[in-house]
Amino acid sequence: MMNSFSLLSKTRKKTFLAVLALLMGIGQIVLILASWIISSIKPEWGVRSLLSGEGIRWLFGNFTENISGSGMVWLLLAGMAYGAIKYSGLGSVICHLRHLSYRERLGMTLVVVEMVIFIVVFALLTLIPHAVLLGITGKLYPGSFSRSIVPCLCFLVCSLSVTFGLAADRLRSLVDVLDCLVIGIAYTLPFWLIYILGMELYCSFLFVLL
């Protein structure tokens, strides 16, 4: 019964993402045609056409730049972190702390120690006067800390997961560690399409209106 519910939930999620991707693709086509029509009928509105020479050059020349923002890196790292915590078994163990074997208790102890060390290091880099990660204004935002918080958290999750997996004998070889760190990317594959279509549609809006 539980497996059937899980499969049904995954199917609904994939259906939703497929419909969302289709709507974004249709939205891109509508925006291209609408920008051409409006720029032809109402040139005084200042709307730039995506079918003009300038628009076509922009579509072809700026595609890579449009999608290569920090969001793509965050999505990649988040996928790695999600896969690592799931593949190593750390996520399931956290939900069932009362039923741990000796190796799992050892793994959780190392995870707690590693997390404390991470917190102390980050506190030294951000909270003391003239800390390295503070911005020019002396605040956390904007600055190096605010730009690195997502990658650092993803790295922490990956590191904790590998530590637990090795200590709990869930990861028994270098190949297992490699699988632990990359398997999560497969879980995020549908979101890559959504991200690409969404960013291209967003940047197209900015080009047309600004």
Order of alpha helices (4+ residues) and beta strands (2+ residues): alpha-alpha-alpha-alpha-alpha-alpha-alpha-alpha-alpha
